[in-house]
Every structure is written in structure tokens, then in C-alpha cells.
Amino acid sequence: MKIDDIDTANPEALAPVLLAAIQRLGQLGRNGAIALAAILEDDDGDFDEAASWIADVASGALND
């Protein structure tokens, strides 16, 4: 998937890309987190919403 396609991607197309990106950030550890933090704006409500959902997924609180 190209970055230009993200705005129109449906959940089924976006989820595997997001999973791969999150896993890669996990492999990069603190350096990956720092790179993400460097481009994140303080008032990014969309990021905050996504982070909340990702936390739910990670904790097993979100099931089909």
C-alpha cells in the first residue's frame, strides 16, 4: 500500500499495514518511539483515539 492510499483505505486493507508498522516500531524499541514522538503533534486527537483502540487490542479487551 502506498502512503497516498491510506486516506481511502478500508479497515481490512489498513489493518495489516498498521500491524506491520507497529511490530516494526516494537523491534526498533525506544528509537522507534522517539522517531514517532518527533513527528506527533501535541493536540492530535486522531492519534489519541487510535492509541486508545490499540491499547484495548493489546490488552485483549477488544474482541469481535
matplotlib code that plots the C-alpha trace (Angstrom):
import matplotlib.pyplot as plt

x = [0.0, 1.2, 1.0, -1.3, -3.8, -4.1, -6.8, -9.2, -8.2, -10.9, -10.2, -9.4, -6.8, -5.3, -5.1, -2.3, -0.2, -0.7, 0.1, 3.4, 4.3, 3.6, 5.5, 8.5, 8.4, 8.4, 11.5, 13.1, 12.3, 13.0, 14.5, 11.2, 9.2, 11.4, 11.0, 7.2, 7.1, 9.2, 6.5, 3.5, 1.7, 0.6, -3.1, -3.5, -6.9, -6.9, -3.7, -5.0, -8.2, -6.1, -3.7, -6.7, -8.0, -4.6, -4.2, -7.6, -6.4, -3.1, -4.8, -7.2, -10.2, -11.4, -12.8, -15.0]
y = [0.0, 3.5, 6.2, 8.1, 5.2, 5.4, 8.2, 5.9, 2.5, 0.4, -1.3, -4.6, -3.1, -0.8, -3.3, -5.5, -2.4, -0.9, -4.2, -4.5, -0.9, -1.3, -4.5, -2.9, 0.1, -2.5, -4.1, -0.7, -0.1, 3.3, 4.6, 3.9, 5.5, 8.6, 8.8, 8.6, 11.2, 13.6, 13.9, 13.7, 16.9, 17.5, 18.0, 15.1, 13.8, 11.2, 9.7, 9.7, 7.9, 5.3, 4.8, 4.1, 1.5, -0.1, -0.3, -2.1, -4.5, -5.1, -5.8, -8.2, -6.0, -5.8, -8.9, -9.4]
z = [0.0, -0.8, 1.8, -0.6, -0.4, 3.4, 3.4, 1.4, 2.7, 4.4, 7.7, 6.1, 3.9, 6.5, 9.5, 8.1, 7.2, 10.6, 12.3, 10.3, 11.2, 14.9, 15.0, 13.3, 15.7, 18.5, 17.0, 16.9, 20.5, 22.1, 18.8, 17.0, 19.8, 19.6, 15.8, 16.2, 19.0, 16.9, 14.3, 16.5, 17.3, 20.9, 20.0, 17.6, 18.6, 15.9, 17.2, 20.8, 19.6, 17.7, 20.6, 22.9, 20.5, 20.1, 23.9, 24.0, 21.3, 23.1, 26.5, 24.9, 25.8, 22.2, 20.6, 17.6]

ax = plt.figure().add_subplot(projection="3d")
ax.plot(x, y, z, "-o")
ax.set_aspect("equal")
plt.show()
